[in-house]
Amino acid sequence: MEITAITAFPRQVKLKTPFKLALGELRDITTLIIKIETDDGVTGYGEASPYAPVNGETNETEQAALPVFVNALTGCDPRNLEQVHARMDVVMAGHTALKCGIDTACSDILGKAASLPLWQLLGGHSHIVTTDITIPIGTPTQMVASARTYVAAGFTALKLKAGDNEAADIAAINAVCAAVGPTISVKVDANQAWTVSQTLRIAAQLRAPNLIAIEQPVPDWQLLSLPLLRAQSHVALMLDESIHNAHDAADAIRLNAADLINIKLAKSGGLFGAAAIDATAAAAGVPCMVGCNAETRLGTAASAHFIAAHENVHYGDIDSFMLLAETDWLSGGFTSDGPTLTLSDRPGLGVDVRL
């Protein structure tokens, strides 16, 4: 089997409501749907979801880089994922979002060729996964109202965006934790907006027993400050923007800089890079969460398959498809009931794509 064509299709999708985080506000997204065709007639699909504030990539940069990867991969067997990544990495560094889209499309082909759903092909831990739901930055009253709505809908895990204002962050986090009660777990994501001293001040005022982690409170490059932060804070520390690949994970683990690691396929170049991060973390006894950028059902399906195949992934944060308006060009992959995603038993990703 050989790759004969790789095509990117930009698609704009609106969010149901504006979403505010420390890095800005989202109202709509433009994502790239990657289609890979082969000489055997098997076609695979993946999603490239760049986010410039984190990986320095945009839809324009990824579309500009695509011809380089097409030239490198034409004639390559898409089922040979290590070779696919070796060819991409040797011709161009970075572009992890585009590499993710290509990797996922190749993995979709691998599953289809093997007549197995991807979660089973990758390891087969379970075909049912759960996700938290993310609440954007707002007033404490707004965030409590959102939290109560989601809990009523069956969600047992919440993720709160923070980083806009220190006093407001403390008030909102404490208010939500108290409103939902101790059986609902809460994670807080500051998206690099706090300093180390701020993080310690804020954490000292957060005493809710259901607050299980603070995610990436400080800038991604401040790894050396994190062992001290961990030692002085009672809340577990999760790293996201600091971890793009297995080398980053190994450095963080060596420094005792993380209690948890958030893996994102678009940040790590796809399932292949994500597996390397997870294996590094698992070997050191560090559990992982799989998160997402603003991705459609297609990208969500890939993340869900990864979670379903890896026991060391303790948490799912793959809710972005719930925050986007419905599209008529994507269906399948999984069914969702509140926080529960049940993966399809169809080969590959199991997603129907109509471009």
N, C-alpha and C positions, 0 to 999 in steps of 0.2 A: 504494500500500500504506500502511495506517495502523495504528498501535498501538491495540488495543482493550482490552487488559488486561495488567497487570503484577502478578505474584503472587510472594511469597516463601514458601518451604517450609523451615522449620528442620529440620536433620537432625543427629543426634548420631552420632559415629563414635569408637570407641575406638582408641587407639594399641596396637600389638602389644606394646610394652614402654614403661615410662615414659621420657620424654625430658627430660633436664636441660640447661638453658642458663643463661647469666648472668642472664637476665630472669625465671627461674622454672622450674618443672617442669610438663610437659604429660603428662596421662594419657588425656584424651579431648578432643574438640573438638565444638563445635556450629557448623555452617556453614549458610549460607543458600543454597538453590538458587533462582535467579531464573528464572521462566518468563514469556516475553513472547508474547502472542497478537496476531494481526493479522487484518484484515478479509479478507485473501486466503487465510486458512487456514494460512499458514506460521507455525510456532512455533519460537522460539529459546530456548536455555537458557544460563545463565551461573552463576558461583559468586561469592558475596560472602563473603570470609573475613577478617573484621576481627580485629585484634590490638591490644588497648588499650594495651599498653606502647609501641607504636610510633606508631600513628595516632590514639589516643584514642577508638577506636570499638569497640563491642560489638555482639552480635546485637540487643540491645534498642535501642540507638541507631539502628541501621540499619532495623529494623522500624518504629520510630517515625517515621523520616524518609521511609519509602517512600510514604505517601499524598501527600506534597508533590510527589515526582517523578512519581507516577502522574498527578496533576492537570496537571503541566507537559508531560508527554509523550503523553498520550492524543490521538490524531489526528495525531501526528507520524509521518513515514515513518522506520522504524527503519534504513533503508539510508543515511540522511543523517546519518552519525555526527558530523560537525562541528555540525550543528544540534542533534542530541541532546545533545551536551555543552554547547553554548551555553545550551540551555534549562535543563539541570540546574544549571549554574554560576550562572546569574542568580538562581535561586530559593533556592539554599542552597550555602554554601561547605563544603569538607571532604567527609566521608562518602565517602571514596575507595573503600572496600570495596564499598559499595552501588553506587556509580557504575561500579565494575569489573564487578560482576555484570550490570548493565544493559547496559553497553558490550559485554560478551562475548556476551550473548544477542542483541543487535542485530547483532553481527558474525556470529553463527551464522546468523541470518536472511539477512544479506547473502550469505553463501556459498551457502546453500540456494537463494536466489532466482537466483543466478548459475550454479548447478549446478557449483560449483568448491569444492574443499577450501580452507579458509581460508589455509593456508600458501601456496598457489599464488596466491590472490587478493591476498594482501598483498605478494607479491614473488617468491616461488618460488625461493629460493636452493637448498634441499635438503629432501627429505621425511624425512631421517634425522637425528636429533639424539642427542647423548650427554649424560648427566648425571653429576655426581659423586654421592657418597653421604655423608651427614652423620653423624658420630659424636658422640653427646652427651657432656657432661662426666662423667668417671668417674675412677677411679684409672688411673695409667699402665698397669698390668697389664690392666685391663678395656678400655681404649682400644686397646691393642696387639692384644688378642685380637679385638676387633671389626674392626680394620683388616685383620688377616690373613684373617679370614673373607670380608670384602668383596673383597679382592684375589684370593682363590681363586675367587670367583664371577665374576671378569672385570672388576671396576672398576679403572680406571687413574687415577682422580682421587678424592681424599678431602678432606672438609672437617671440621675439628676444632672443636668448640665449646670455648671457654675463658672465663676471667673469674671463676672461683670462688676461686682462690688462686694468687698469683704463682709461688711455688716449684713448686706442683703443675702449673701450666700449663706451665712450662719443661720439667719432667721428662717430662710426657706428650707434648708436641710433639716433643721430641728423641727420645724412645723410639719413637714411631710412625714418624717419618721414617727412623730407622735400621732399624726392623724391616721396612718395606715396600721399602726400597731406592730408588735414585736414579731409576728409571724410572716411579715412581708419584708424581704431583704432589700436593702438599698445600697447602691453604689453611687459615688459622686465623681463626676468627670470635669476637671477644671481646664482641660485642653491647654496646659502649659502656662496658665494665666497667673499663677501664684509664684512668689518667691519661697525659698526654704523657710525663712522666718514667718512669713504669712501662713504657710502650710501648718507649721507647728502651733501658731496662735489659733488658727481655725480648728484644727483637730482637737485641741485642748477644750474647745467649747462644744464639741460634738460627742455626746456621751450615750447616744441611743444604742441599745444592744443590737438593733437590726441593721446598723451601718456596717457593712462588711468590707468595704474597700474605698480608697481614694485613688482615682486613676490620673496618672500623668499630671500632677499638680505643678511641676516646675518645667522650665524649658528642656527640650530633648537632650541637649548636650551636657547637662549638669549631672552626669552619672556619679561623679566623685562626691557629690554632696548627699547622695541618697542613703548610703549606709548610716550616716548620722541621723538623717531624717527618720529612717526606719527604727533606729534604736530609741529615739525620743518620742515617737508617736505610737499610740495604742491601736491605731487603725491600720489595717493591711494596706500595702502600697502596690498598686498595679502600674506597669509601664506599657505605654502604647506607642507614642511618637518616637520614643527612644529606640524602639526595636523594629528594624526593617528586615533583618535577615538573621541567620543562625549565628553569625559572628557577633552581632549586637547582643543577641541573647546570651551567648557564652561570656561576653565581657560583663554584662549586668550580673549574671550569676556568680562569676568569679569575684566581683566586688561586693556580693551580698546586697545588691541594690534593689531587689524586687521580691515581693511575696507572690505576685501573679504577673503573667504576661498576656497582653491582648494582641492576638494575631489577627491581621486583616489580609485577605488574599491580595487586594489591590496594592498593598504596601510591601508584600513579600514576593511578588511576581507570580502568584497563583498557588495552586495546590501543592506543587513541588517544593517551593520555598517555604510554604506554611508547614509542611511535614518536617522539614529540617529544623525549623524553630521549635516545633512541638517535641521532636525527639530530643533536642538539646535540653529543653526544659524538663521533660519527663525523666531524663537520666539524672538530673540534679534534684528531683523531687519538687519541682516548681510547677504548679498547675497552671493551665491556660484558660483564657476566654477567647472565643472567636467573635470579632466585631465586624463592622461593615462601614463603608462609605455610604453615600446616598445612592443606593443600588436598587435596581428593579428586581422583579421575581427571578430573573435569570441569574444575576449575581448572588441573590439570596439562596437559590437552590444549590449553587456550588458551595457556599459556606455551610449550608445545612448538611450536605453530603459529607463534608470534611468533619464536622462535629460528630456526625453519626458514626464515623469510622474510627474515632480516636478517643479512647477512654480518658486520656489526660486532659482533655478539654472539659472542664467542669462547668463552664458557663457559656451561654449563647447570648449575643447582643446583635441579633440579625433582624431587627425590626423595621429597617428602612422601607421595605416594600409596603408596610402598613401605613406609612406616612405619605406615600405618593398616591396621586390620582390613578385610578385603574386605567390600563391600556388595553386596546383590542388586538394588539399584535403579540401578546405573550399569554400563555396559559400553561397549566400543568406543573409538573415538577414536585409539587407537594400540595397537600391540603392543610388549611390552618383553622384552628379552633382556639381563639384567644391566644395564649402563649405556646400552644402545642402545634408543632409542625410534624406531619406524618408524610414521609417521603414516598414517592411513587416507586413501584417495583419495575417500571419500564427501564430499558437499557439506557446507560449514560446518565445525563442529568434529568431526562424525562420531561423536558420543557419543550413545548410547541412554540416555534418562532415563525411569525408571518411578517416578512419584510417587504 
